[in-house]
Amino acid sequence: MRTALRIFLLAACATAAFADKVVLKDGRSFEGEIVEETAEQVKIKTARSALTFKMEEVDHIERGMSPLQERNKRLEALDGEDGGAYLELAKWMATAPKEVQDEKVLRRLCSAAAYLDPETAAAAQNLIGAWLLAAGKREDAADAFARVLKADPANEEAKKHLETLNSEIVARCRKDLDALKAAIEKARDLQYAAAIPLLRKAGKLYVADKCRDFVKLSIEELADDCQRRIPCPTCKGATTRQCTICKGKGTTECVQCKGTGVRKSAPPNPTFAQEICSHCYHTGALLCTGCDAERWLTIHYQTEVKGKKNVDVKVSAGVEKVELSKVVSLSKWTSRDGNVKVTALTAGQVVKGGTFTCRDCKGIKFDPPSEQPNTFGMADYLKAIEARMSGGETIEGVPVPETVWDPAELEGGKLKWKAGKWE
């Protein structure tokens, strides 16, 4: 009872420490969450009610930490030794506002808790398992519940979750086997055109990783091998396709200035900064995002900047503004280091764009290998697949974990949080 009371009081103190506070001119103060603030009034939600005060009544307002700031502060307080502290923070995060619930951080906290203190392992893995289940990540949740049972074999809740999830995973594996069998059969029968799209989708299917054991190629490499043996019907063997948006040019006309490069609102006799179209940067054309086009832009200065009056900047579709802003001020159109005025901006030829790699053949040329496909290996692979489909071999659902923590989450052994990352 005393322990529960102590935890409650600590939680209450923590909440109060991070609360907003409105202090009135008459000396009264109210703590809670400020939900509205205007020039005329402020509204604060306290533990009991929502109160509104006119700004003329307010002496000052004290802001508490945001949930994200609180999370980072708590993370930095972890010492890399107390597993219970990691579990307590994970519990807080799991019920905190959405902006605080970082899955990667939460996973590491739970694995760190289990690693540092095996007594917390079942609770930690159960916590992350329930969180992942709610997030729809059912296979990851199953792995967590398996670790719960590794730490606490009698945990009935984890058993029920794992039984349900394992049945789902086995059913999914059976569907995977059907799809994988269809893909390998087409490849074995040398029906390359039919096999390629099936193989492209099969890379992450159940036992797809066994392909190399039988065929001496991965699923992806087998798809590439098939692709080399037939001309791509989509690009006719060219390996590239013309962009349908820009018609192969790499640029499209700027709709804001109608290709003039000059903004509509420019005054008579404008300066360069006053007339430049902020969408196409005086070029009259935008880089095409459909083919990830790139080009060089030349910035002309009124006087020299670092010994040069002209500076070349390579820009990419969709991020021209970011790349240009590293060199010049886009609001004043002056240099970044010296306020030298920009007098002109000219565009060079498009260096990339207009075409893109054919998505169907992945840019693989028609170049049939001299050796024949490994059809014998594919036949053996199909026997292994069919053995699982018929029940001759067990379909592995959720594997039995070796540890009560997830080694992948603790890779590198970084357990302390500093400056926004694990160290």
LINTADA-V814284 format. One record per backbone hydrogen bond with DSSP energy under -0.5 kcal/mol. NH is the residue of the N-H (numbers start at 1). CO is the residue of the C=O. Records with the same first field share a line. If there is no record, write none. Layout:
BEGIN
NH=CO ; CO
END
This chain:
BEGIN
5=1
6=2
7=3
8=4
9=5
10=6
11=7
12=8
13=9
14=10
15=11
16=12
17=13
18=14
19=16
20=32
21=62
22=30
23=21 ; 60
24=22 ; 28
25=57
27=24
30=22
32=20
33=45
35=33 ; 43
36=43
38=41
42=53
43=36
44=51
45=33
46=44 ; 49
51=44 ; 49
53=42
55=40
57=54
58=54 ; 55
59=23
60=23
62=21
63=61
70=66
71=67
72=68
73=69
74=70
75=71
76=72
77=73
78=75
83=81
85=82
86=82
87=83
88=84
89=85
90=86
91=87
92=88
93=89
94=90
95=91 ; 92
96=92 ; 93
100=97
101=97 ; 98
102=100
103=101
106=102
107=103
108=104
109=105
110=106
111=107
112=108
113=109
114=110
115=111
116=112
117=113
120=117
121=118
124=120
125=121
126=122
127=123
128=124
129=125
130=126
131=127
132=128
133=129
134=130
135=131
136=133
137=132
138=136
141=137
142=138
143=139
144=140
145=141
146=142
147=143
148=144
149=145
150=146
151=147
152=148
155=152
156=154
159=155
160=156
161=157
162=158
163=159
164=160
165=161
166=162
167=163
168=164
169=165
170=166
171=167
172=168
173=169
174=170
175=171
176=172
177=173
178=174
179=175
180=176
181=177
182=178
183=179
184=180
185=181
186=182
187=183
188=184
189=185
190=187
191=186
192=190
195=191
196=192
197=193
198=194
199=195
200=196
201=197
202=199
205=202
208=205
210=207
211=208
213=210
214=210 ; 211
215=211
216=211 ; 212
222=218
223=219
224=220
225=221
226=222
227=223
228=224
229=225 ; 226
230=227
236=232
237=232
238=235
241=356
243=354
247=243
248=243
249=246
252=286
254=284
258=254
259=254
260=257
263=275
266=263
270=267
275=271
276=272
277=261
281=277
282=277
283=280
286=252
288=250
293=288
294=352
295=315
296=349
297=313
298=346
299=297 ; 311
300=298 ; 344
301=299 ; 309
302=341
305=308
308=305
311=299
313=297
315=295 ; 313
317=293
319=316
323=319
324=320
325=321
326=322 ; 323
327=324
328=324
329=334
330=328
333=329
334=329
335=340
336=327
339=335
342=333
343=300
344=300
346=298
348=296
351=294
352=294
356=241
358=239
362=358
363=358
364=361
365=363
367=228 ; 365
375=373
378=374
379=375
380=376
381=377
382=378
383=379
384=380
385=381
386=382
387=383
388=384
389=385
390=386
391=387
392=387
393=387
396=394
397=395
399=397
401=399
407=405
409=406
410=406 ; 407
411=408
413=410
414=411
415=413
417=75
418=416 ; 421
421=418
423=416
END
